[in-house]
Amino acid sequence: MPLNLAFIGLGVMGYPMAGHLAKAGHKVCVYNRTTQKAEQWAETYGGTFGTTPAEAAKNADIVFCCVGNDDDVRSVTTGENGAISGMKPEAILIDHTTASAELATELDTACRNAGLHFIDAPVSGGQQGAENGKLTIMCGGEEAIFEKSQDIMAIYAQAVTLMGEAGAGQMTKMVNQICIAGLVQGLSEGLYFAEKAGLDQNKVIDVISKGAAGSWQMMNRHQTMIDDKYDHGFAVDWMRKDLDICLNQGRKIKAKLPVTALVDQFYGEVQAMGGGRWDTSSLLKRLKATD
Ligand SMILES: NC(=O)c1ccc[n+]([C@@H]2O[C@H](COP(=O)([O-])OP(=O)(O)OC[C@H]3O[C@@H](n4cnc5c(N)ncnc54)[C@H](OP(=O)(O)O)[C@@H]3O)[C@@H](O)[C@H]2O)c1
């Protein structure tokens, strides 16, 4: 049965994710702050678009959201003309934005008060994962609501997992970002070292990727790093936002994150180089710039 769905936020991630829902035969109404992108999306996928989040969400059984940070999510959900004000009773709000666990609790309460349901559902897998429909989704919320919505999320995911109550999805995503931070710095140092040592970087990756050093970052980023190309992927500005969330949460639960804190400073330096929108693998560019 085709469902009425709404998707708010057509960025690097949201644009293809909403596209997968439409391609699967659902009726999708989108909203994007920059309307031109919504028009282009509707033309490409044969869906519709609303001029406010509330308008896009009006008839939807499930409303998806994938914007930038906590405040961006608030503005499209609980803010003026936000989705929650337009949603029909018992509809489900699913937030794919990487945001704080506090925001998830706040939205869960706002949805309950409005007779709606909420799931925090941050994603991993990057631009490629969104485009290929192979994301990993970590969810927080009620089991019954998760069961109603997991098949729809599976349209653009290879794994959709309920981790616990509201906020547990965001907590899991924090673990994901903590793991990635040190790893990308390690990969950057490895490629940098290989170049300085006069090795063929492609040949190095070819051999070590088959051993214990292999990783998603290595497989999906080594070539663009070697080619000095960073105009794609997961923006440094978003990574700093994520690491800020991790470091704040770490302080609250008394979890020490020394490498994460250091890599966060390195990303600050990449921003100062003008790389806020560069992919997070640009840590290599920072190393080379400080030679
Ligand atoms: N890119 C990745 O590889 C990746 C991977 C995993 C998770 N994520 C997370 O997914 C989320 C989206 O990332 P992205 O890469 O798709 O970002 P993006 O390309 O920068 O897109 C952000 C989207 O949010 C909208 N937006 C931002 N602030 C808004 C506001 N105040 N009101 C309304 N709309 C607003 C933007 O609208 P406009 O078009 O008008 O600017 C755009 O549609 C972030 O939380 C990010 O951390 C990203």
The ligand as an SDF file (V2000), in Angstrom:
LIG
                    3D

 48 52  0  0  0  0  0  0  0  0999 V2000
   26.5990   14.1790    4.4150 N   0  0  0  0  0  0  0  0  0  0  0  0
   26.8880   13.0740    5.0870 C   0  0  0  0  0  0  0  0  0  0  0  0
   27.7740   12.2740    4.6740 O   0  0  0  0  0  0  0  0  0  0  0  0
   26.1490   12.7280    6.3610 C   0  0  0  0  0  0  0  0  0  0  0  0
   26.2780   11.4320    6.8740 C   0  0  0  0  0  0  0  0  0  0  0  0
   25.5990   11.0950    8.0240 C   0  0  0  0  0  0  0  0  0  0  0  0
   24.8210   12.0460    8.6790 C   0  0  0  0  0  0  0  0  0  0  0  0
   24.7160   13.3100    8.1860 N   0  0  0  0  0  0  0  0  0  0  0  0
   23.8820   14.2910    8.9220 C   0  0  0  0  0  0  0  0  0  0  0  0
   22.6860   14.4840    8.1780 O   0  0  0  0  0  0  0  0  0  0  0  0
   22.2610   15.8460    8.3200 C   0  0  0  0  0  0  0  0  0  0  0  0
   22.1780   16.4920    6.9410 C   0  0  0  0  0  0  0  0  0  0  0  0
   23.4500   16.4400    6.3330 O   0  0  0  0  0  0  0  0  0  0  0  0
   23.6760   16.8550    4.8050 P   0  0  0  0  0  0  0  0  0  0  0  0
   25.0650   16.4670    4.4610 O   0  0  0  0  0  0  0  0  0  0  0  0
   22.5280   16.3880    3.9680 O   0  0  0  0  0  0  0  0  0  0  0  0
   23.6150   18.4500    4.9540 O   0  0  0  0  0  0  0  0  0  0  0  0
   23.4330   19.5560    3.8190 P   0  0  0  0  0  0  0  0  0  0  0  0
   23.7760   19.0260    2.4780 O   0  0  0  0  0  0  0  0  0  0  0  0
   24.1410   20.7680    4.3170 O   0  0  0  0  0  0  0  0  0  0  0  0
   21.8520   19.8220    3.8330 O   0  0  0  0  0  0  0  0  0  0  0  0
   21.2270   20.3770    4.9430 C   0  0  0  0  0  0  0  0  0  0  0  0
   19.7590   20.4670    4.6670 C   0  0  0  0  0  0  0  0  0  0  0  0
   19.1060   21.0610    5.8160 O   0  0  0  0  0  0  0  0  0  0  0  0
   18.4240   22.2260    5.4210 C   0  0  0  0  0  0  0  0  0  0  0  0
   18.4710   23.2080    6.5300 N   0  0  0  0  0  0  0  0  0  0  0  0
   19.5580   23.5440    7.2440 C   0  0  0  0  0  0  0  0  0  0  0  0
   19.2140   24.4430    8.1870 N   0  0  0  0  0  0  0  0  0  0  0  0
   17.8960   24.6510    8.0670 C   0  0  0  0  0  0  0  0  0  0  0  0
   16.9700   25.4620    8.7480 C   0  0  0  0  0  0  0  0  0  0  0  0
   17.3230   26.2540    9.7710 N   0  0  0  0  0  0  0  0  0  0  0  0
   15.6780   25.4350    8.3480 N   0  0  0  0  0  0  0  0  0  0  0  0
   15.3150   24.6450    7.3200 C   0  0  0  0  0  0  0  0  0  0  0  0
   16.1310   23.8480    6.6350 N   0  0  0  0  0  0  0  0  0  0  0  0
   17.4210   23.8590    6.9980 C   0  0  0  0  0  0  0  0  0  0  0  0
   19.1430   22.7160    4.1760 C   0  0  0  0  0  0  0  0  0  0  0  0
   18.2990   23.5580    3.4200 O   0  0  0  0  0  0  0  0  0  0  0  0
   18.9090   24.5000    2.2400 P   0  0  0  0  0  0  0  0  0  0  0  0
   18.9410   23.6380    1.0100 O   0  0  0  0  0  0  0  0  0  0  0  0
   17.9410   25.6160    2.1510 O   0  0  0  0  0  0  0  0  0  0  0  0
   20.2760   24.9460    2.6990 O   0  0  0  0  0  0  0  0  0  0  0  0
   19.4260   21.3730    3.4910 C   0  0  0  0  0  0  0  0  0  0  0  0
   18.2670   20.8760    2.8650 O   0  0  0  0  0  0  0  0  0  0  0  0
   23.2660   16.5260    9.2640 C   0  0  0  0  0  0  0  0  0  0  0  0
   22.7980   16.4720   10.5810 O   0  0  0  0  0  0  0  0  0  0  0  0
   24.5070   15.6700    9.1060 C   0  0  0  0  0  0  0  0  0  0  0  0
   25.3330   15.7450   10.2660 O   0  0  0  0  0  0  0  0  0  0  0  0
   25.3570   13.6730    7.0310 C   0  0  0  0  0  0  0  0  0  0  0  0
  1  2  1  0
  2  3  2  0
  2  4  1  0
  4  5  1  0
  4 48  2  0
  5  6  2  0
  6  7  1  0
  7  8  2  0
  8  9  1  0
  8 48  1  0
  9 10  1  0
  9 46  1  0
 10 11  1  0
 11 12  1  0
 11 44  1  0
 12 13  1  0
 13 14  1  0
 14 15  2  0
 14 16  1  0
 14 17  1  0
 17 18  1  0
 18 19  2  0
 18 20  1  0
 18 21  1  0
 21 22  1  0
 22 23  1  0
 23 24  1  0
 23 42  1  0
 24 25  1  0
 25 26  1  0
 25 36  1  0
 26 27  1  0
 26 35  1  0
 27 28  2  0
 28 29  1  0
 29 30  1  0
 29 35  2  0
 30 31  1  0
 30 32  2  0
 32 33  1  0
 33 34  2  0
 34 35  1  0
 36 37  1  0
 36 42  1  0
 37 38  1  0
 38 39  2  0
 38 40  1  0
 38 41  1  0
 42 43  1  0
 44 45  1  0
 44 46  1  0
 46 47  1  0
M  CHG  2   8   1  16  -1
M  END
$$$$
